[in-house]
């Protein structure tokens, strides 16, 4: 497996409130996580960094190559729970951190080419294989709820004024529910984790083209960033690409 990551301010924001980490758990197992913080000038940055650190450290502490799928799921849920508790606890203790939170999307790819995806919020995971590209995660957002109800089409949702309002986040409540997805992946497939600063500006086929057809795979995240910045990049932009 190979992996690359990149985070950038974008063209408008003065502070980067995104955070990411790539962690090689053992020779055949890789953990990647992206968080997109929200809150005041400092607190969004604190929330995302804290969530990444706590989540990764908990996985590192409890990881064993012999874990079966059920225990992997349990481990990921526990790591999300601990990250949520830690961020929420900080928000309660310090006034300047009141109301802070963060999205979280992570991928754990293990031997046997099994991938487990966990997410809270609207940062996304995409899978690219022989059948093209598909969004693995489902946004926890107001517009996604409206799409599900039939009030908006997917196309209308892209420009809806309340697009950035999320319905779940790490650290905003004492507890949080995460979604978990399981994938069988093959050699040569890709996984992409990204904040909405990227997914809001590129459609699926553009992402697929840059990943699969672009030369210099290690530059894919940079090419995706350049497209976002050429379109104004009003938000921070973060992506992590995994080549299985």
Secondary structure, DSSP 8 states (H G I E B T S, - for coil): -EEEEEEE-TTT-SS--EEEEEEEEETTEEEEEEEEEESSTTHHHHHHHHHHHHHHHHHHHH--TT--HHHHHHHHHHHHHHHHHHHHHHHHH-GGGTT-EE-EEEEEEETTTEEEEEEESS-EEEEEETTEEEE-S---BHHHHHHHHTSS-HHHHTT-TTTT-BS--BTSSS----EEEEEE--TT-EEEEE-HHHHTTS-HHHHHIIIII-SSGGGHHHHHHHHHHHTT--S-EEEEEEE-
